[in-house]
Amino acid sequence: MNADAVADGIDRAHREISILQYNDENSLSCTINLAFYFAREYYTIIRELPTGKGFEDICFVPRKLHADKPAAVIELKWDKDAEGAIAQIKEKRYAEALKEYHGNLLLAGINYDRKTKKYSCVIEKYEMI
């Protein structure tokens, strides 16, 4: 769980995206999908998964052959902060959408700061209750 490495990987993927169109959270979502493209072999990736109190931005659910991998709920922020993204996941109980999942679960908040052009990432292990 190296949040700095995740932020660096997203930054590298960002360099593949047109700067002219990189101006909102949807652009950030496309960058995340590019950064984690390799993960499709191991995960089913769901964008905008409906939950009881909103939509998870991105959800990674391990495929049956890779059940040893953790699931992940990712909340994206644009010019806010990664800690606030984690707080939103918890407050809106996004993880409940995975209540049938019984493996390890990670929560990830990712923010892009337009002024500094830097990514920040916070990753936490989460226990389903």
C-alpha positions in Angstrom: 0.0 0.0 0.0 2.3 2.7 -1.2 0.1 5.8 -1.8 3.1 7.8 -3.2 3.8 5.2 -5.8 0.2 5.2 -6.8 0.3 9.0 -7.2 3.5 8.8 -9.2 1.9 6.1 -11.5 -1.1 8.3 -12.1 1.1 11.2 -12.9 2.9 9.1 -15.5 -0.4 8.2 -17.1 -1.5 11.8 -17.0 1.4 12.6 -19.4 -0.3 10.4 -22.0 -3.5 12.5 -21.8 -4.1 15.7 -23.8 -3.5 18.7 -21.5 -6.1 20.7 -23.5 -8.9 18.5 -22.3 -7.6 17.8 -18.8 -9.9 20.0 -16.8 -12.3 18.1 -14.6 -13.0 15.0 -12.6 -14.0 13.0 -15.6 -10.6 13.6 -17.1 -9.1 12.4 -13.9 -11.2 9.2 -14.1 -9.9 8.5 -17.6 -6.4 9.0 -16.4 -7.0 6.5 -13.5 -8.4 4.0 -16.0 -5.3 4.4 -18.2 -3.0 4.1 -15.2 -4.7 0.9 -14.1 -5.3 -0.6 -17.5 -3.2 -3.6 -16.7 -5.5 -4.4 -13.8 -8.3 -5.5 -16.1 -6.6 -8.9 -16.2 -7.2 -9.3 -12.4 -10.2 -7.1 -11.8 -13.6 -6.2 -13.0 -13.5 -2.4 -13.0 -16.8 -0.6 -12.4 -17.2 3.2 -12.9 -19.9 5.1 -11.1 -21.2 2.1 -9.1 -24.5 3.1 -7.5 -24.6 2.8 -3.7 -27.2 3.7 -1.1 -26.0 7.3 -0.8 -24.4 8.1 -4.1 -22.0 6.6 -6.6 -18.5 5.2 -6.1 -16.3 6.8 -8.7 -14.3 3.6 -9.4 -14.6 0.1 -7.9 -12.1 -2.8 -8.5 -13.5 -6.2 -7.8 -11.1 -9.2 -8.1 -12.0 -11.7 -10.8 -12.6 -15.3 -9.5 -9.2 -16.5 -10.6 -7.6 -13.7 -8.6 -9.7 -13.8 -5.4 -6.5 -13.3 -3.4 -6.3 -9.7 -4.5 -8.0 -7.0 -2.5 -11.1 -5.1 -3.8 -10.8 -1.3 -3.9 -13.2 1.6 -3.7 -11.7 4.7 -5.2 -13.1 8.2 -4.8 -11.7 11.0 -7.0 -11.3 14.7 -6.1 -10.4 17.7 -8.2 -8.7 20.6 -6.4 -9.8 19.2 -3.0 -7.9 16.6 -1.0 -7.4 12.9 -0.8 -8.3 12.7 2.9 -11.7 14.2 2.1 -12.2 11.5 -0.6 -11.7 8.8 2.1 -14.0 10.6 4.4 -16.7 10.7 1.7 -16.3 7.0 1.1 -16.9 6.3 4.8 -19.6 8.9 5.3 -21.7 7.8 2.3 -20.9 4.1 3.1 -19.8 3.3 -0.5 -18.2 0.0 0.7 -21.7 -1.4 1.4 -22.1 -1.9 -2.4 -19.5 -4.7 -1.9 -21.3 -6.4 1.1 -21.2 -9.8 -0.7 -17.5 -9.5 -1.1 -15.6 -11.3 1.7 -11.9 -10.6 0.9 -9.6 -7.7 1.7 -10.9 -4.2 0.9 -9.0 -1.0 0.3 -10.3 2.5 0.2 -8.4 5.0 -1.9 -8.8 8.7 -2.2 -7.1 10.4 -5.1 -6.9 14.2 -5.6 -5.5 16.2 -8.5 -4.3 19.8 -7.6 -4.6 21.9 -10.7 -2.3 24.6 -9.4 0.6 22.4 -8.5 -0.3 19.7 -11.1 0.4 17.1 -8.4 -1.6 14.0 -7.4 -2.1 13.0 -3.8 -3.3 9.6 -2.7 -4.4 8.1 0.6 -5.0 4.3 0.9 -6.6 2.6 3.9 -7.5 -1.0 4.7 -11.2 -1.3 5.5 -13.0 -3.9 7.5 -16.5 -4.8 6.5 -18.8 -4.8 9.5 
